[in-house]
Amino acid sequence: MPFHRTVTALAALAIPFAAAQARAGEIQVFSSTAVKTVVEELGPQFEKATEQKVVFRIGPAAVLKTKIDQGAAFDVSILTVAITDDLAKQGKIDPATRLAVAHAGIGVAVRKGAPKPDISTVDAFKRALLNAKSIGFTAQGASAVALQAAFVKLGIAEELKPKIKLLDGPAGAAVAKGEVEIGMTQISELLPYPDDELVGPLPAEIQVYTNFSAGIATATKETGAAAAFIKFLTTPAALQVIKAKGLEPG
């Protein structure tokens, strides 16, 4: 079934299903940082529509995966597709419940008021990085591996090593505080910081998208509520929020 038809069908079911089923205890949602702003806005909407309490645990997808592997209890996860698929193989997520939620491209940000480097072409992007005094991205973020691979592909990995700062926290926060001149991560993670300015996405030739999918834990006791929440993510209102926060649906 085409994506838009799937969304329409699920959207039609979401609120009635939620109203009928999502009444029990709270549901625990493990969510990647890249979709933080999305779930923070949609969570209260879902609670209002269903009277179902939702508690979010937000962090880098790899960190949350480690928590799950260590036995942390959850009802719904919204993590990278690779991690979701791995959890399904381990029997921790019901594979039949997996649903593509959004995909995010990598962007470049500088501190508000600072000159914006030209990143409109691959060559311009290379020059911008080589001219920068410092470059930061989250060490455990989904974009870290992609960025490091891009640097190798561009032939500038060795030259950039002294400039790169692997961050424990969000790249957007590091840029806002002046800790790094250039910050790079998913665009959705850069937009929330008012002291940052988004320069733009990576050039199309080297852009890498990270896909995020939702799934329901096999151990959940809140199956109905968990299913209702996932379906809520496909409503027209939810799709608008996803786009507004710098991601693309599906």
N, C-alpha and C positions, 0 to 999 in steps of 0.2 A: 504494500500500500504506500503511495507517495507520502512524503513527510507531511505536507500541508493537510492532506485528508486525515492522516493519523491524528494530527494535532486537533483538528476540528472535532473528530469523534471523541477524543479523550476530554476535550474541553466541555463538550456537551454533558459528559458523565460526571465531571469532577465534583461540582458542588452538591448535586443530589446524592452522589455516593458518599461524599464526606459527611453530609448532614445525617445520613442514615447509619454510617459505620463508625465514624471517628469520635467516640464518646468516652473511651476508657482512659487509662493513665497517660501521662505525658510520653512523647516519643523523643528519643535521642537521635539527633542528626549530626553525623560527622561530615564536615564540609571543608573542601579545599579553600585556601585563602583567596584564590582567583575568583571564586563566586561568593565571597563574603558579603559584598554590598548587595548582591541579588537576594540572598536568603535573609539578610537583615531587613530588607523591605518587604519581602513576600511572607516571611514568618508571621508578622502581626496580621496581615491580611487573611492568611489561612486560619489563624486562631479566631479571628472575628467571624469568619464565615462558618466555622465548624465547631467552635467552643472546645477545640482540641489544643492542649498545651504542647508547644514545641520547644525543646532546649537544643541549642546549637553548640557544637564543639568545633572550633575553627582553627586551622593550622595548615602548614604545608602538607600536601597529599602524602608524601613519603613518611612524614612524622606520624600522621594519623594511621597510616598503614602499620607502622611499627607498634602503635598503641593497640591496634586490633589484634596483631599477631601475639601481643603479650597478654591478651585476654580481656581487653576493654569491651564493655557491653555497648551495643548500639542497635538502633532499629533501622535507620536509613543512612546510607553513605552517598556523598556526591564527591567523587574523586576522579582522578584521571582514568581514562578507559583502560589503560594497561593495568593499573592497580585494581580497578573493579573486576577486570577479567581474571586477574590472579586470585583475588579473594573468592571469586566464583569457583575457580578450580580447586581451591582449598575447602570448599563447602561452607564458607562463611557468609556468602551471599547467594540467594536463589537466582540462578542464571536466567530464569524465565522472567524475572522482574526488572532486568537491566533496561535502562532507557537513556538514550542520548539527550543530554540537557543543553549543553552549550559548547562552543569552542572559542578559544581566545588566542589572539595574535600578540606578539611581543612588540612593545613600544619603547621609546626613548624619552626620558624626561630630564629637565634641568630645573634648577631653583628659579622661582618666580623672579622676573626682572633680569635674569642673566641672559646673555646673548644665546640665541638658538642656533646650534650648528646646522649646516646643510646635510641632510641625510636622504636627499631625494633620489640619489642613485647609489649603486654599490660602491663606486669609487669615492663619492662624497662621504658616504658612511665610513669607509676606511680612513679617510683623512680626518674625519671628526674624532674618531677613536684615537688615532695616533697623535692628534693635537691635544687631546684631553689630558688634564693633570691626574684625574682619578676616575675610575669606572667601577660601579658597584652593582651587584645583583645577589639575591639570596642564595646561599650555598646549597640549601636543600630544596629550593624551589624547582618546579617543573621546567622552568626555562633555562636553568643553569647548564644542563648538559647540552641543550640546543645551542646556546650562545657560545660555549666553549668549542663545539664542533664547527660553528660558523667562523670563529676566529682562525681555526686551523685551515678551513677551506679558503679563507681569504688570504692566507699566508702571513698573518700578523700576530699569531699566537705568542711567539717568543717576545716580540716587541711590547706586547700589552701586559705581559706578566707582572712587571713592576708597578703597573698602574691599577691592577685589578684588586678590588677589595671584596672578599667573599663575606657577605653579611649574615648575621644571625637573625636580624629582623627584616621588615619590609624595605625594599629598595626605595619606595616613595618616601618613607620616613627619613631615610638616610639623606636623600636629596634635599628634603625640606629643612633638615638641620644643618646642611652645608657639609656633611661628612664626606660626600662624594660629589664630583662635578656633574657626572652623567650617571643616571640610574636606568637600568633596563630590567624589565619583567613584563608579565602580561599587562596589557593596557588597562584592564579592569582593576589592577592593583595599584596603578599610578593615579587614576582619576580622583580618588577620594581626598587627596592632599591639596588643600587650597594654596599652599606655599610652593607647590610644584607647577611647572608648565609642561604639558605634553608636547614634545617636538613633533612626534608622529610615529607611525609604525615603521618597522624595518622595511627596507626596499623589498618589493615583491619577490625578486629573484632569490632572496635568502630568508624570507619570512618563514617562520615555523609556527604552526598552530597546535595548541594543546587541546585535546578533546576531553570533556568531562561527562561522566555518565552517573546516573543514580542507580541504586539497587537496594533491595530489602534484605536485612540480615535473616539468615535461616533460623537463628535462635530467638527472634523477636516474639513477644507475646502480644504485640500490637499490630498484627498483620493488616487489619482493616484500615487503621489510622495511617500506617506507613504507606499503604497503597494509595490512600486518598491524598497524602501529601505529594507523592511523586506525580500523580495525575494533575494536581494543582499547578505543578511547574510547567504544564503544557497549555494552560488556559491563555486566551489572547492577552489578558492583562499581564500575565507572567512573561510572555514573550516580549512585550513592550519594555518591561523592566530589564530583562536580559540585554536588550539592545541598548537601552539608555545607560547601562553600566559598563559599556565597552566590550561586550561579548556578542556573539552571533548564536542564535538558537540552533540546536541540533548538533 
